[in-house]
């Protein structure tokens, strides 16, 4: 057997391994062009830390307390239901968001599904914090700075927008 077929097989295996590595680091929800694409390197820590909460029943075990209010704005869109971990309020650690955000599932998904995460920092008169190169929004939650990352559901308004026009709340 000549060495050429073996060399070709090794090259093909290397190409497959490289493609697989890129696939594993791809943006989980979407590849929106709004932030610098390198932000996904840091957001991968968030994704790794929170993907286990895709099923809302697991949020409690992670210290997240359920809220029963679906947050929406009639002109901006929705946020969804927040599950808050009080120990993570004030955290700027990508792996420790203060809230998990769930929205009602589609026809194919029963219950709520994880759509975003949110960092929450008390406003004590300091400048707005930043994370992922993004400045936190003020007064989405009175007295706090907040930053959403829509890593589980595409958001036409942007990866870090507060509201997602594709998230709706049930009519009361």
N, C-alpha and C positions, 0 to 999 in steps of 0.2 A: 504494500500500500504506500502510495507516495505521500509525502508530508503535506502537500497542498490541500487535500480535502480536510485534513485535521486542522490546518491553520484556518481554513474557511469556517469550520465549525466553531472554533474558538472565537473568531471574530464575530460570528453570528450570535453566539452566547453572550459575548460582551455587549453587543448592541442591545440585545433583549434586556440584560441586566440594567443597562443605563436607562433605557426607556421605562422600565419598571420603577426605578428610583425617581425619575421625574414624575411619574404618575402618582406615586405616593406623596409627593410634596405639592401636588397641584392644589389649587384653592378648593376647599370642600364644597362651598355653596355656589360660588360663581367667581368668575375672574373679572370683576368690575374694574374698569380702568381708572376709577376715581382716586384711589390711593396709589402710592408707589408700590409696584408689585413686590418689592422686597419686604413689605409689611407682612406678607404671608409667612415669612420665616419666623417672625415673632408670634403671629397669630396661631401658628401650628401648636405652640405651647398651650394656648387657650383651647384649641380644638381637642388636643390630647387629654387635657384635664376635664373637659366638660362633655365629651361625646358619650360618656357612660350614663349621662342623664337624659339621653334621647327619649327614653321611656319615663314619663313624668313620675311614675311611682318610685323611682330611684332617687329623686331629688331630696326627699326627707332624710334618707340615710347619709347624704352629703352635708346635712346641716341647713338645708334650704327649707324655709317655711312657706307654705302655700298661701297666696292671697286669692280671694275669690272675686276680685274686681278686674274686669277686662278693660284696659286703658285704650281709649280711642279718641280721636279728634275728628269732628265732622268734615273738616277740609283737608287735613294732612294725611289721615289714614289711621292705622292702629299700631299699638305696641304689642298688646296681648296681656296675658296673665303673668305677673311677676312672682317668682319664688325667691325669697330673700334669705341670705345667710348673714346674720348680723355680725359675725366674726370677720367677714370680708369687707365690711363698709370701711372705707378709707384706704383700701388696698389699691396699689398701682401695679401689682404683680399680674402679668398676663394670664397666669394659671389660677388666679383667685378672684374672679368677678364676684361682685356682691349679689348679683341677681341672675337667675336663669329666666328667660322669657319664653312662654309657651303660647301657642295659638291653637284654636280648634282645628282638628284634622279635616282632611278632604273626604270625599266619598270612599276613598281607598284606605284611609287611616282613621281608626276609631280613637276617640279621646283627643287629648291635646298632644301636640308635638313640639319639640324644642325648635325655636326659630332664631333666637338671638341670645346674647349675654350682655350684661351691663355692669359697669363699674360705677360706684357711688362714693363720693367724697364730700364730707360736711364742709359747707362754706363758712369759714371763720374769718372772712375778710381777706384771705390770701388771694393771689392770682390764680386763675383757673389752671388746674393741673393739665398735663399732657400725657398721652400714652399712644404709641404707634404713630407718633408724629401728628396726632390730632389733639386739638384743644377741647376739653370737656365743655359741655353746654351748661349754662347757668339757668336755674329756675325751671327746668322741666319738672323737677321735684323741688318744691319750695324749700330753700335753706341748704340745698345740695348742688354739687356739680355732678353731671352724669355723662357717661359715654356708652353708647350702644355699639355692638358689633354684630351685624346680621350674617353670621357665618353658617347658619343652617337653613336660611331661606333667602333667596335673592331679593334685593331691595332696589327697585328702580330709582329711588331717591339717593342711593349711595350706601356703601358698606357701613359707614359710621353715622348715618342719618338717624335722628331720633324716632321718626315715624316711618312706617312702611305702608304705602297705599294698597298693598296686596293683603294686608292683615285687617280683618274685620272682627267686630265683636257682635255677639248675639243681640238682637233687639230685645229691650226690656219689656 
